[in-house]
C-alpha cells in the first residue's frame, strides 16, 4: 500500500504545484477520469491526452489551489482518499463565482490501480 500512497501523494503534490508533468507521471495512458457531483458525472475523460488537456485548462481557473489528504482507505484495486480543498479563483465563472473568491470544499477521490499505474 505504500506504493499507492506515494503515487497518490505525488499526484496531489503535482496538482497543488500546478505541475501537470508531476501529476501524470504515474497515470496509465488509458486513464478514465470522472468527476462526480451530487451523484452525477459532471466530467468524463478517457485517455492521458484528454486528461492532460483538461488539467492544463483547469490551471487557468485558479490563482492558488490546495488539496490536503485527510485519510486513505485501501481496497483490492483501489484507494479512496478524503480531502479538504481550498482554492482562490483566477477568473469569474458563469455561475456567479468571482475572481479572487476563496473556495473551501471537502470530498473524496478514488484511485483505481492496475499494477503500478
Residue pairs with C-beta under 8 A, 6 or more apart in sequence:
1 72
1 74
1 79
3 116
4 72
4 74
4 79
4 111
4 113
5 72
5 79
7 26
7 111
7 113
7 116
8 69
8 72
8 79
8 81
8 111
9 69
10 22
10 25
10 26
11 22
11 23
11 26
11 27
11 111
12 67
12 69
13 19
13 22
14 20
14 21
14 22
14 23
14 24
14 25
15 23
15 65
15 67
16 65
16 66
16 67
18 59
18 65
20 52
20 55
20 56
20 59
23 55
24 48
24 51
24 52
24 55
26 116
26 117
27 48
27 51
27 117
28 48
28 114
28 117
29 47
29 48
30 46
30 47
30 48
31 45
31 46
31 47
31 48
31 51
32 44
32 45
32 46
33 43
33 44
33 45
33 46
33 50
33 51
33 54
34 41
34 43
34 44
34 45
35 41
35 42
35 43
35 44
36 42
43 54
45 51
45 54
60 90
60 91
61 89
61 90
61 91
61 93
62 87
62 88
62 89
62 90
63 88
63 89
63 90
63 100
64 86
64 87
64 88
65 85
65 86
65 87
65 88
66 85
66 86
66 87
67 83
67 84
67 85
68 83
68 84
68 85
68 86
69 81
69 82
69 83
70 81
70 82
70 83
70 84
71 81
71 82
72 79
72 80
72 81
73 79
73 80
73 81
77 112
77 113
77 114
78 110
78 111
78 112
78 113
79 110
79 111
79 113
80 108
80 109
80 110
80 111
81 108
81 109
81 110
81 111
82 106
82 107
82 108
83 106
83 107
83 108
83 109
84 104
84 105
84 106
85 103
85 104
85 105
85 106
85 107
86 102
86 103
86 104
86 105
87 102
87 103
88 100
88 101
88 102
88 103
89 97
89 98
89 99
89 100
89 101
89 102
89 103
90 99
91 99
92 98
92 99
97 103
